Amino acid sequence: MASAVNPTSMNFSSIEPLSGGNYKKWRQDVEIILRLMDYDLALREDEPQALDNNSTVEQRLKFEKWEKANRMALLVIKRSISEAVRGGIPATDKAKDFLEAIEAKFKVSEKGEMGNLMTTLTTLKYHGKGTVREHILKLVEAAAKLTDLEVPIDDAFVVHMALNSLPDAYEQLKTSYNTQKEL
């Protein structure tokens, strides 16, 4: 279970580098840091129109603020991504576009992860290595990760899969569980 994060205690170094399996947490951490640093403007608003000789002082200030937020957001985002991941993302000069490219890359990998987790949840069997508790915790962890990927798994289903994953030596436990009254 993830511990609660106090956003006011976060700083740039508290972002766990994006390495593959931690996209959602990484994205949340990056957005919090950029907001705390007041550099999320480039993610929230589109680039202001280009400046010309007729631009007002207000337009120039808005453009400069957006430009700085965009540069800093790009630096924070790129710095918090592992080299291996960064190499697979098309370069762009806008932080919002770069973040969208990262999201697109990880949407595809989320589907694969969902499949792997579903396979784990439905096919994992206890073969006597390690403890039964560790085995069941693997199933619970797979279910929790699926829930994080917006595939809610009912607790009763997890219990059913856990019991079915146990060998015949645990038949008494299975029978006992299945005959107990609902609490």
C-alpha angles and dihedrals in degrees: 000000000000117000121235115265122220103219093204091060094051124104135169093277091057092070110103105224115256105253106157114279098051102062099126095048091042091052092049092048093048092049092049093049093047090049093049090049090046091238098117092094090095090056096046100042135041120244111282117245117279117275122247137171091281095054115124124233088252092054091048092050092048091049093047092048092049092045092052092046090050094050093046093045090051090050093050093046095046093044091054095054124085116243092246093056095040091056091062096053121085114245118247135169096226122077093212092054091046092051090049090051090052091048092051091052092051096044087066093048091047090064090054091047090051090053093049092048093048089050090050092049095048103036108030111117130190109240100176097268111127122350128313087240092059090047093052091046089057089056092046090049091051090051091048091051090050089052089051087053088054095257101121114209119200115236091230089058091052091050090048092050092046093052092046091050092061121093125247090269087076095052092116091056091049093049092046092051094045093051098047119106120249112267 
